[in-house]
Amino acid sequence: MKHASVMHDLLHPRSVAIVGASEDESKWGGRLLRYMTRHRIQGELYPINPKGGTLMGVKTYASLSECPGPIDMAILLVPSSRALAAVRDCVANKVKVAIAITSGFAEAGPEGEALQQSVLDEAKAGGLRLFGPNCMGLMNTHHNLAATTAVSMGYLETLPVGCIGMASQSGALMGALLARGIDVGAGFSTMVSLGNQADIDQNDIFDYLIQDPHTKIIALYMEAVKEPERFVQLLKQAQAATKPVLIVKSGRTEAGERAVQSHTASLAGAWPSFEAICRAHGVYLFDNVFDLLNGAMVLQRGASMNKPGLAVFSGSGGGGALFVDALDEAGLSLPALSEQTKSHLQDIFLPVHRELPVDFGVVQPKAPVDPVYGDPVTTAIGRVMEDESIGAGIVFLTTQPGMQHIARATAHVGMQCGKPLLFVHGASTVGEEARAYLREQGYGYVESPNDAMKLCTELWRRQCAALQTPVPASLQAADLAVPAQAGFLSEPQARRLLESAKIPLVPSRLAKDEEQAVQAAREWGGSVVIKAVSPTLIHKSDIGAVKLNLDSEAKVRAACQQIQDALGKAGHTLESFIVSPMLQADAELIVGIQRDPDFGPMVMLGAGGVLVELLNDVQLCPAPLSADQALAMLNNLRCRPLLEGWRGRQPVDKEKLVHILVQLGQLALALPRLTELDINPLLIVDGQPMAVDARATVA
Amino acid sequence: MKHASVMHDLLHPRSVAIVGASEDESKWGGRLLRYMTRHRIQGELYPINPKGGTLMGVKTYASLSECPGPIDMAILLVPSSRALAAVRDCVANKVKVAIAITSGFAEAGPEGEALQQSVLDEAKAGGLRLFGPNCMGLMNTHHNLAATTAVSMGYLETLPVGCIGMASQSGALMGALLARGIDVGAGFSTMVSLGNQADIDQNDIFDYLIQDPHTKIIALYMEAVKEPERFVQLLKQAQAATKPVLIVKSGRTEAGERAVQSHTASLAGAWPSFEAICRAHGVYLFDNVFDLLNGAMVLQRGASMNKPGLAVFSGSGGGGALFVDALDEAGLSLPALSEQTKSHLQDIFLPVHRELPVDFGVVQPKAPVDPVYGDPVTTAIGRVMEDESIGAGIVFLTTQPGMQHIARATAHVGMQCGKPLLFVHGASTVGEEARAYLREQGYGYVESPNDAMKLCTELWRRQCAALQTPVPASLQAADLAVPAQAGFLSEPQARRLLESAKIPLVPSRLAKDEEQAVQAAREWGGSVVIKAVSPTLIHKSDIGAVKLNLDSEAKVRAACQQIQDALGKAGHTLESFIVSPMLQADAELIVGIQRDPDFGPMVMLGAGGVLVELLNDVQLCPAPLSADQALAMLNNLRCRPLLEGWRGRQPVDKEKLVHILVQLGQLALALPRLTELDINPLLIVDGQPMAVDARATVA
């Protein structure tokens, strides 16, 4: 069966049978029938119950075979013990897709897993597609389809129509988002609880949402990634379709990963690579589903944040000040307003108040009507949001006279300014009128300042890292110096590989013996470093085969002797010495190439030395990467201050560092045999990055 | 007038006059009269309006002089232009305290400031105490006093009686908290909007709340600290009275401080010292007022968090997993449950589910009734909260059947378990029944997972740093070696001072000349460091008067020559050389003594070297400090991993480091003449902390 066709049967069925329908709303079968009848799907509805008759006024059939027409979709509410029979019945009656709500399958242990496999085999053999099991069903507001058992649905008189398409691996969280969505005025096109994904999976739904003309924003709650390659392809398609993708993935931490594993069959996968892939494709990443919903609520208006400047508006000086403290801590800034903006505000505020945060409490009496925005509050919000330094805005409402007016002014400006403008409702039910207005307008609001700051932080963070256009290959395998045989590369081999990839290295000479080493040291002048080269030796430092700070011939000779002795004792043969000048580094980084089993080659950049343990300061980016992406990696390092002219040192040459990262990406692409590469350290000497040591393995 | 008496007149007045009362509720005078009549103060109410007659059914007087009895309190709602006359009238009629709601005083510029001073002078001369101006008044629920213009008050049919006493420097934020408080079931004893604090100030109210028998929790929103000494005394009194104090202070960041200054006359003061003082006195510090309210809501039940273990309960595996990710990032832990706890859960969950996070979705059918807690959900929450590894709990509600039951179970356990148990309501209005139950019980809830995590983080953080008992003095001024004259101490002087304070130092020898230096170097063996001593030289490194890594006699001699030349060039006289062994440090710290103009002597501990710029890793604690406080400083350092056995290095001897911090505190106390002391670096050599260089100034 064609894929597009099954998604059509699933989300736009012309006829739906409910197997296990009931009159009793305390049962799933009664609840689901209630929702389906209330929202009156555009098609036929066949309740199935052995007793026949009518249920909730709808003619009911004793079995699928008695239904008067073809059945696109069957919703199975029978216990797991009767699931196999129900699926056989679906097959016999040429049902196209079945939603299995029932639990007791793969999530419940080995027995359930075997049952799930039998059900799946039976369905596949009969040409029946399966959704679930162990799910809460789905909703398509544009088809009046409420095929879900979610408790929240019981509270909806009308479906919350909109452009947010959502798929959730957790049914409970889907239900919570549906409920919160009603309250904040979010509109959904499609909402799907994925369950065990025995057949139709998250990627299928993701694909559908990208195609669906009613969906403009895609929101996913994930616990694991199925078929990572397809997932990445879909991220690219969503990006090409300019549909923002918002994701929450649990299992970001070790403890979270254990929690995910304990309630689902799937492994969470490594978060850092997942994060890097998402960032490279412009995904908005959130920590929890309510933040995700807040993001969708703001983005459904087509706005995006392109500057780190945040405008804060409040009816209270104190409230404004608290937001200013918070945004400073979040890395966002409160810009100075332009002279033009100030001139627009001159009749509204005294000179001292024509600044951020804007305080509505000090609006001048008798401010004239602005030609564009009208009243003073709307004008203040509108003119400040126009300021070119502003990327997004927050309006903080406390309990005050004229609350609805502030809400109206915010919605008016926010709907049209093209920048995210978030309403932080701090007036609780006292401000219900304002809240109701924003809900009815589908504008929405948040009630926690913490939620507001997390949202703005992510809106801006996402802006910094996305890849805009594909990076072409610029390195050819033929240009790269790499041994034909598999295995660990010796240091000279690794150096040749880096040289061929145009990555700058600390200069060095190979010396066959002590005499040549002395000669090399003399040529470098000053202090030198001597290291052993041996085909069998991997961890040189561990056995004392690296000697630093050698500033005399005597020391060079002694070092050569010591290295030879150390190698002999450890059972290695000396191939040669490497002699390099001893450099004074201003900073120390680690860069390299890793290959993620799910997401392929990644370029890594991290703080080196003592900071590795302390800061966990590592950035990943999928290869190949653009110069912009490389720069974003660099700018996101926590140790960034050390690279920007610390204590009078020379700032690092960012262009050179970017070049190294870009070349590593190209190297990963051109040489699939290269399974890993670690340049540690990459020293910054007088602002110039250069590789000192490299470890590499080829397959 | 006695202070206690004025606070009684202010918050328990036997008679209140409203100057500027009105029938029109769109005016402050109408609104205030409406609130006062609705809640019927226990005493006399005299509306004052030139027209006389009745207003809202209450007999109204044309002026204060016509009132039939004495007036404890007058609320002034007249414009600022008529404030002086109104105050004179109060004085003439022997009013005891006046609340000036009106704005247009010190907050509005120099003219307003002058007006405020005149009003204050007039009041003082006449024995009238003043509250405000530019405030929203106050409320005492236990006296049915609703003397506030807060818009939120219009939505209250009954006053929200409870034990949270609150004072806010922002009227708007007070109003917002009153509104949010209604919604989350928080009960207030007293709520005060401070305004400009011309006379009665935050400390007066703080003092009152400590004495007030109806107040168990004290919550303050502050922008500046008036009379820091008194404030600290009050912190001590609140601690002695075991009343938790919760504070939000704006102006934590530079940008926030500017925002505060722009709307209030007061300077915010330095946040780090304020934070240190608060932490030392067990204050809960929050970033925004809603977090503060959430804290008060949880603490009003008398619970406190004494372990970092957090129990997470959820009806959804996905919801649980998201919280686990978040708490891991917040430094809290999800402990393993004890065998005893597991045995209590054995009939409720399968073995694999007898762990955190607890998932209500997998309760076994037919679980028996627990003798203590009854039903399975209450039992699961109750038994897990009893576990000795648990310090606090979070119940996360998604939309699911039986939501009210989960709320009831949470409130039941939470009211009596003595540990904070927070209800995170994620079901929005769909879960209104559960929400209403928690509201009515005065139990409360939060709706944002971010708010929940911030609250738990602060509940635990506060636990770690409070000083339990005063620290006695253990160092006497007479024991300390310090020059009699004021000024900057030379290095030998600073070393003698540290030695007399029993602070370990890197060993050193004084050398009068090059020969003595060579001799000293020989005695130390290995590499040495040589530094210049000169009475006029402060920044030795800057002019090249410090030479490191001298490992031969030739180098020692050369170094002495270079230092002498450098001193000569810079116009300093050489007093002597200091010769010390060159030590290999595993880590580098900075410690010292600072004197805050508001809060007095502080001991400082920070990461040294490159980390200073990078981590802003500084801890302050008021002197003198206890060993526990010193240990908390150490444990709160971001660079802590470097001190605990990094890359196989020896862990720092914490006892020694704690001793140094404690001694610094004692030194600050014993020697008030010591205006500042910086030990930089304090090296950690083979686990032992030792001072290498010290800069000190005495007055």
Interface residues (C-beta under 8 A of the other chain):
Chain A: A150 V151 S152 G154 Y155 S168 Q169 S170 G171 A172 L173 G175 A176 L178 A179 R180 I182 D183 Y221 E223 V248 S250 G251 R252 T253 E254 A255 G256 R258 A259 V260 S262 H263 T264 D287 N288 V289 F290 D291 S314 G315 S316 G317 G318 G319 G320 A321 L322 V324 D325 A326 L327 D328 E329 S333 L334 V352 H353 E355 P357 D359 G361 V362 T398 T399 Q400 P401 M403 G426 A427 S428 T429 V430 G431 V446 E447 S448 P449 N450 D451 K454 V610 L611 E613 L614 L615 R638 C639 P641 L642 W646 R647
Chain B: A150 V151 S152 G154 Y155 S168 Q169 S170 G171 A172 L173 G175 A176 L178 A179 R180 I182 D183 Y221 E223 V248 S250 G251 R252 T253 E254 A255 G256 R258 A259 V260 S262 H263 T264 D287 N288 V289 F290 D291 S314 G315 S316 G317 G318 G319 G320 A321 L322 V324 D325 A326 L327 D328 E329 S333 L334 V352 H353 E355 P357 D359 G361 V362 T398 T399 Q400 P401 M403 G426 A427 S428 T429 V430 G431 V446 E447 S448 P449 N450 D451 K454 V610 L611 E613 L614 L615 R638 C639 P641 L642 W646 R647
